[in-house]
């Protein structure tokens, strides 16, 4: 769950709504300067964009793959007086979006990863367990839907998606239950799927709904969220000026692992590698770590906005070293692993 779509902070002509997650920390990590050019790769309702535009002379190139967010952002574009360009595209394609604005390099990039509050709160989008609606989950409202995946994917593929992207230990049982149910009739709504998962995953006292991890997995898979994140990190490296800042807010361990490994490897930190991601030797660091570990919201913010509880912020500052080639080891963290031996319980 993200906080990026809790609304503009009442600046640059935007309507005053809730403050996005870690807004102050994001602005501090970006090291905003007057007249700078920034990319907001996850525009949402414009919370971070509005805060950036509050600095005199700044420009923002904002991206969102959701056409609803683009349409809702039109008043902020108009109020920004030419300082805001809003493009309907995935943030993995930010380099092309920036070049389309005749901009070669930028002073900062901010990404707030995951599904937005607006998407969750609209039952018809199919993201939420709180509302019954069509089993959709497509941020772009086009292409393969969650219903398509649930009703057509092989049982083994379903189990892999749910296990790897949802970290659901009962993934095999969930996949089996889905396949058995769809043999009688297609699974069309969020409530249908949630009930199927709840029939095989035990609810924990005071814990989330038993289907939470399965819904997360399908959403990540349908929207290729981890792949877009990995591509965006590499694009930001190519776009940022020396001294420019990359700031990423994540909301679960899969996203955070990709950001952490990317920055560690690009910063050339000892211990940044592992047996899966060995250290690269002989290449100049392209980033310096701008935060000591991950930055988390304070208690007051978590009380005011429960969706902020799992947020983590990491940031890096671009060095003068040339951008490196795409790191396939980092890209592999975003991919669905090949089928392999599974432990009992899945």
C-alpha positions, 0 to 999 in steps of 0.5 A: 500500500502506498501513500503517494496518492493521498493528495497534493499538499496544497501547493502549486495550485493543487487541492489540499488533501492528505500528506503523502507518506514520508513527504518531508523525508522525501524532500530532504533526501531529494536535496531540492534546489531552486530551479532544479528539474525533477522526475516524479515517476509515480505521480498519483494525486501529485503529492510529491510533485506539488511539494517539489513545485513549491520550490521557486523555479523548479520543473517536474516531469511526472509520470503515471501509467493510470489514465485516471491519475493523468486526467485528475492531474490536469488542474495541477498541470494548469496551475503550475504555469508550464513547470509541470509536464505529465505523461501517461507511461510506466516509470521504467520508460522515464528516460524516453519521457524526459527526452520528449521534454527536450531534457538531457539530465535531471536533478532528482528522481523520486519513486513511490512503489506499489498500488495507490490509495485511489486505486485501492479505494475504488472497488471497480479497479479490483485491487481491494479486499474491502470492496467486491468488484471485478477481478482486474488489478490493471494499473493501465486499465489495459492488457491481461487482467488478474481474472485472465491470469487466475482463469487461464494460468497453469496450476504450477505457474499460479503457485510460482506467482503466489509464492514468489511475488506474494511470499505465501507459504500455502501457494500450492494449496491456493493454486490448487483451490483456484484451479478446482473452482474455475473448473466449474465457472470462471472466477470473476470478482475479488470476493470470489477469489478472496473466499477461495483463498480464505478456504485454504489459508488460515486467518491469523488473529488480528492479522491481515485478510488471508488473501492479502498475499495472493492479491499482492502477488497477482497485482505485482505480476499483472503490472510487472511492478518489480520489472518496472522498478528495476528498469526505472533504477537503471534509467535514473542512473542514466538521467541524473546529473552528478550530485542528483538524487534518487529517492525510492519509497517501498512498501514490502520486502521484494521492492526494498530488496531490489532498491537496496541491492541496486544502490549497494552494488552501484555504490561499490560498498563492501558486502554489497554482494552475495553468492547470488549477487557477487561484487563487481570489481574495477568499476567506479561507483555511480552512486553514494548512499545518501541515507544510512540504511532505510528511513522509516516513518515516525510513530505519529505518521503511522498513527495518522496514516496506517498505510505508512507503517511498512514504508521504507525510504532509500536514497542515493546521490549520483557521482560523476562516473558514467552510467554502467550497463544494465545489471542482470543480477539486479534484473533477475531479482524482479523476474519470476524464478524458474520452477524448482524444488519446493519445500513442503507446505507450499 
